[in-house]
Amino acid sequence: MNTPQIYRAHAYVAGRVQGVWFRQTTADRARELGVGGWVRNLPDGRVELLAEGSRDQIEALLAFARVGPPLAQVQAVEADWETATGDFADFKVR
């Protein structure tokens, strides 16, 4: 059997994304999707996330990040594709 290819996305989410359960709901969605990585708040008000999984899993997580939880007001998501390392067994809130 072939091992599925793992992808990595490193994203920054801008807008009203802190204090609205963005990190927790992103982590919950990532776990539902089977994505590994982490999410954290940044001092400038953005949220940063690093995620590894299949291309479809990552695309689904980024689609969630573009909307966020009900109280969020996402203005922009900047995501870069990077080389996956396979270092993540789960998804954490930092």
PyMOL commands that place a pseudoatom at each C-alpha (Angstrom):
pseudoatom trace, name=CA, resn=MET, resi=1, chain=A, elem=C, hetatm=0, pos=[0.000, 0.000, 0.000]
pseudoatom trace, name=CA, resn=ASN, resi=2, chain=A, elem=C, hetatm=0, pos=[1.057, 3.563, -0.640]
pseudoatom trace, name=CA, resn=THR, resi=3, chain=A, elem=C, hetatm=0, pos=[1.464, 5.922, 2.273]
pseudoatom trace, name=CA, resn=PRO, resi=4, chain=A, elem=C, hetatm=0, pos=[-0.751, 8.979, 1.750]
pseudoatom trace, name=CA, resn=GLN, resi=5, chain=A, elem=C, hetatm=0, pos=[1.166, 12.175, 1.107]
pseudoatom trace, name=CA, resn=ILE, resi=6, chain=A, elem=C, hetatm=0, pos=[1.256, 14.580, 4.025]
pseudoatom trace, name=CA, resn=TYR, resi=7, chain=A, elem=C, hetatm=0, pos=[1.008, 18.315, 3.462]
pseudoatom trace, name=CA, resn=ARG, resi=8, chain=A, elem=C, hetatm=0, pos=[1.699, 21.259, 5.759]
pseudoatom trace, name=CA, resn=ALA, resi=9, chain=A, elem=C, hetatm=0, pos=[0.095, 24.681, 5.828]
pseudoatom trace, name=CA, resn=HIS, resi=10, chain=A, elem=C, hetatm=0, pos=[1.276, 27.612, 7.941]
pseudoatom trace, name=CA, resn=ALA, resi=11, chain=A, elem=C, hetatm=0, pos=[-1.435, 30.252, 8.202]
pseudoatom trace, name=CA, resn=TYR, resi=12, chain=A, elem=C, hetatm=0, pos=[-2.135, 33.612, 9.797]
pseudoatom trace, name=CA, resn=VAL, resi=13, chain=A, elem=C, hetatm=0, pos=[-5.723, 34.672, 10.445]
pseudoatom trace, name=CA, resn=ALA, resi=14, chain=A, elem=C, hetatm=0, pos=[-6.566, 38.359, 10.847]
pseudoatom trace, name=CA, resn=GLY, resi=15, chain=A, elem=C, hetatm=0, pos=[-9.693, 40.074, 12.097]
pseudoatom trace, name=CA, resn=ARG, resi=16, chain=A, elem=C, hetatm=0, pos=[-11.675, 39.665, 15.293]
pseudoatom trace, name=CA, resn=VAL, resi=17, chain=A, elem=C, hetatm=0, pos=[-10.202, 36.255, 16.062]
pseudoatom trace, name=CA, resn=GLN, resi=18, chain=A, elem=C, hetatm=0, pos=[-9.023, 36.514, 19.669]
pseudoatom trace, name=CA, resn=GLY, resi=19, chain=A, elem=C, hetatm=0, pos=[-11.400, 36.173, 22.616]
pseudoatom trace, name=CA, resn=VAL, resi=20, chain=A, elem=C, hetatm=0, pos=[-14.067, 34.511, 20.453]
pseudoatom trace, name=CA, resn=TRP, resi=21, chain=A, elem=C, hetatm=0, pos=[-13.136, 30.812, 20.902]
pseudoatom trace, name=CA, resn=PHE, resi=22, chain=A, elem=C, hetatm=0, pos=[-11.270, 30.767, 17.582]
pseudoatom trace, name=CA, resn=ARG, resi=23, chain=A, elem=C, hetatm=0, pos=[-8.357, 28.649, 18.819]
pseudoatom trace, name=CA, resn=GLN, resi=24, chain=A, elem=C, hetatm=0, pos=[-10.521, 26.069, 20.558]
pseudoatom trace, name=CA, resn=THR, resi=25, chain=A, elem=C, hetatm=0, pos=[-12.991, 25.654, 17.708]
pseudoatom trace, name=CA, resn=THR, resi=26, chain=A, elem=C, hetatm=0, pos=[-10.121, 25.439, 15.215]
pseudoatom trace, name=CA, resn=ALA, resi=27, chain=A, elem=C, hetatm=0, pos=[-8.492, 22.726, 17.319]
pseudoatom trace, name=CA, resn=ASP, resi=28, chain=A, elem=C, hetatm=0, pos=[-11.812, 20.871, 17.601]
pseudoatom trace, name=CA, resn=ARG, resi=29, chain=A, elem=C, hetatm=0, pos=[-12.292, 21.013, 13.819]
pseudoatom trace, name=CA, resn=ALA, resi=30, chain=A, elem=C, hetatm=0, pos=[-8.688, 19.922, 13.190]
pseudoatom trace, name=CA, resn=ARG, resi=31, chain=A, elem=C, hetatm=0, pos=[-9.170, 16.906, 15.460]
pseudoatom trace, name=CA, resn=GLU, resi=32, chain=A, elem=C, hetatm=0, pos=[-12.433, 16.009, 13.686]
pseudoatom trace, name=CA, resn=LEU, resi=33, chain=A, elem=C, hetatm=0, pos=[-10.544, 16.132, 10.394]
pseudoatom trace, name=CA, resn=GLY, resi=34, chain=A, elem=C, hetatm=0, pos=[-7.584, 14.127, 11.728]
pseudoatom trace, name=CA, resn=VAL, resi=35, chain=A, elem=C, hetatm=0, pos=[-5.126, 17.000, 11.276]
pseudoatom trace, name=CA, resn=GLY, resi=36, chain=A, elem=C, hetatm=0, pos=[-2.015, 17.409, 13.427]
pseudoatom trace, name=CA, resn=GLY, resi=37, chain=A, elem=C, hetatm=0, pos=[-0.392, 20.682, 14.450]
pseudoatom trace, name=CA, resn=TRP, resi=38, chain=A, elem=C, hetatm=0, pos=[-1.198, 23.677, 16.634]
pseudoatom trace, name=CA, resn=VAL, resi=39, chain=A, elem=C, hetatm=0, pos=[-2.928, 27.040, 16.860]
pseudoatom trace, name=CA, resn=ARG, resi=40, chain=A, elem=C, hetatm=0, pos=[-1.987, 30.090, 18.953]
pseudoatom trace, name=CA, resn=ASN, resi=41, chain=A, elem=C, hetatm=0, pos=[-2.742, 33.770, 19.498]
pseudoatom trace, name=CA, resn=LEU, resi=42, chain=A, elem=C, hetatm=0, pos=[-0.173, 36.335, 18.408]
pseudoatom trace, name=CA, resn=PRO, resi=43, chain=A, elem=C, hetatm=0, pos=[0.557, 39.621, 20.212]
pseudoatom trace, name=CA, resn=ASP, resi=44, chain=A, elem=C, hetatm=0, pos=[-0.615, 41.615, 17.164]
pseudoatom trace, name=CA, resn=GLY, resi=45, chain=A, elem=C, hetatm=0, pos=[-4.174, 40.210, 17.413]
pseudoatom trace, name=CA, resn=ARG, resi=46, chain=A, elem=C, hetatm=0, pos=[-3.869, 37.562, 14.718]
pseudoatom trace, name=CA, resn=VAL, resi=47, chain=A, elem=C, hetatm=0, pos=[-4.064, 33.801, 15.155]
pseudoatom trace, name=CA, resn=GLU, resi=48, chain=A, elem=C, hetatm=0, pos=[-1.327, 31.555, 13.781]
pseudoatom trace, name=CA, resn=LEU, resi=49, chain=A, elem=C, hetatm=0, pos=[-1.875, 27.929, 12.869]
pseudoatom trace, name=CA, resn=LEU, resi=50, chain=A, elem=C, hetatm=0, pos=[0.339, 25.150, 11.606]
pseudoatom trace, name=CA, resn=ALA, resi=51, chain=A, elem=C, hetatm=0, pos=[-1.382, 22.041, 10.307]
pseudoatom trace, name=CA, resn=GLU, resi=52, chain=A, elem=C, hetatm=0, pos=[-0.328, 18.758, 8.730]
pseudoatom trace, name=CA, resn=GLY, resi=53, chain=A, elem=C, hetatm=0, pos=[-2.505, 16.168, 7.027]
pseudoatom trace, name=CA, resn=SER, resi=54, chain=A, elem=C, hetatm=0, pos=[-3.817, 15.255, 3.609]
pseudoatom trace, name=CA, resn=ARG, resi=55, chain=A, elem=C, hetatm=0, pos=[-4.402, 18.042, 1.116]
pseudoatom trace, name=CA, resn=ASP, resi=56, chain=A, elem=C, hetatm=0, pos=[-8.181, 17.665, 1.538]
pseudoatom trace, name=CA, resn=GLN, resi=57, chain=A, elem=C, hetatm=0, pos=[-7.921, 17.781, 5.356]
pseudoatom trace, name=CA, resn=ILE, resi=58, chain=A, elem=C, hetatm=0, pos=[-5.805, 20.927, 5.275]
pseudoatom trace, name=CA, resn=GLU, resi=59, chain=A, elem=C, hetatm=0, pos=[-8.074, 22.610, 2.716]
pseudoatom trace, name=CA, resn=ALA, resi=60, chain=A, elem=C, hetatm=0, pos=[-11.093, 21.847, 4.930]
pseudoatom trace, name=CA, resn=LEU, resi=61, chain=A, elem=C, hetatm=0, pos=[-9.353, 23.325, 7.985]
pseudoatom trace, name=CA, resn=LEU, resi=62, chain=A, elem=C, hetatm=0, pos=[-8.381, 26.458, 6.060]
pseudoatom trace, name=CA, resn=ALA, resi=63, chain=A, elem=C, hetatm=0, pos=[-11.989, 26.780, 4.860]
pseudoatom trace, name=CA, resn=PHE, resi=64, chain=A, elem=C, hetatm=0, pos=[-13.088, 26.683, 8.502]
pseudoatom trace, name=CA, resn=ALA, resi=65, chain=A, elem=C, hetatm=0, pos=[-10.450, 29.302, 9.406]
pseudoatom trace, name=CA, resn=ARG, resi=66, chain=A, elem=C, hetatm=0, pos=[-11.835, 31.653, 6.740]
pseudoatom trace, name=CA, resn=VAL, resi=67, chain=A, elem=C, hetatm=0, pos=[-15.152, 31.700, 8.633]
pseudoatom trace, name=CA, resn=GLY, resi=68, chain=A, elem=C, hetatm=0, pos=[-14.276, 30.800, 12.232]
pseudoatom trace, name=CA, resn=PRO, resi=69, chain=A, elem=C, hetatm=0, pos=[-16.725, 30.394, 15.099]
pseudoatom trace, name=CA, resn=PRO, resi=70, chain=A, elem=C, hetatm=0, pos=[-19.933, 32.474, 15.293]
pseudoatom trace, name=CA, resn=LEU, resi=71, chain=A, elem=C, hetatm=0, pos=[-18.426, 35.449, 17.187]
pseudoatom trace, name=CA, resn=ALA, resi=72, chain=A, elem=C, hetatm=0, pos=[-15.354, 35.741, 14.930]
pseudoatom trace, name=CA, resn=GLN, resi=73, chain=A, elem=C, hetatm=0, pos=[-15.035, 38.268, 12.137]
pseudoatom trace, name=CA, resn=VAL, resi=74, chain=A, elem=C, hetatm=0, pos=[-12.316, 36.930, 9.868]
pseudoatom trace, name=CA, resn=GLN, resi=75, chain=A, elem=C, hetatm=0, pos=[-10.845, 39.544, 7.547]
pseudoatom trace, name=CA, resn=ALA, resi=76, chain=A, elem=C, hetatm=0, pos=[-8.035, 37.549, 5.946]
pseudoatom trace, name=CA, resn=VAL, resi=77, chain=A, elem=C, hetatm=0, pos=[-6.288, 34.198, 5.973]
pseudoatom trace, name=CA, resn=GLU, resi=78, chain=A, elem=C, hetatm=0, pos=[-2.757, 34.061, 4.597]
pseudoatom trace, name=CA, resn=ALA, resi=79, chain=A, elem=C, hetatm=0, pos=[-1.544, 30.494, 4.151]
pseudoatom trace, name=CA, resn=ASP, resi=80, chain=A, elem=C, hetatm=0, pos=[1.717, 29.127, 2.814]
pseudoatom trace, name=CA, resn=TRP, resi=81, chain=A, elem=C, hetatm=0, pos=[2.335, 25.514, 1.910]
pseudoatom trace, name=CA, resn=GLU, resi=82, chain=A, elem=C, hetatm=0, pos=[5.505, 24.101, 3.444]
pseudoatom trace, name=CA, resn=THR, resi=83, chain=A, elem=C, hetatm=0, pos=[7.291, 20.768, 3.562]
pseudoatom trace, name=CA, resn=ALA, resi=84, chain=A, elem=C, hetatm=0, pos=[5.606, 18.453, 6.059]
pseudoatom trace, name=CA, resn=THR, resi=85, chain=A, elem=C, hetatm=0, pos=[7.698, 16.933, 8.831]
pseudoatom trace, name=CA, resn=GLY, resi=86, chain=A, elem=C, hetatm=0, pos=[5.221, 14.434, 10.283]
pseudoatom trace, name=CA, resn=ASP, resi=87, chain=A, elem=C, hetatm=0, pos=[6.055, 15.671, 13.782]
pseudoatom trace, name=CA, resn=PHE, resi=88, chain=A, elem=C, hetatm=0, pos=[2.468, 16.023, 15.024]
pseudoatom trace, name=CA, resn=ALA, resi=89, chain=A, elem=C, hetatm=0, pos=[0.465, 13.184, 16.566]
pseudoatom trace, name=CA, resn=ASP, resi=90, chain=A, elem=C, hetatm=0, pos=[-2.437, 15.498, 17.480]
pseudoatom trace, name=CA, resn=PHE, resi=91, chain=A, elem=C, hetatm=0, pos=[-3.577, 19.118, 17.339]
pseudoatom trace, name=CA, resn=LYS, resi=92, chain=A, elem=C, hetatm=0, pos=[-2.919, 21.467, 20.253]
pseudoatom trace, name=CA, resn=VAL, resi=93, chain=A, elem=C, hetatm=0, pos=[-3.914, 24.916, 21.402]
pseudoatom trace, name=CA, resn=ARG, resi=94, chain=A, elem=C, hetatm=0, pos=[-0.808, 26.843, 22.425]
for i in range(1, 94): cmd.bond("trace and resi %d" % i, "trace and resi %d" % (i + 1))
show_as sticks, trace
zoom trace
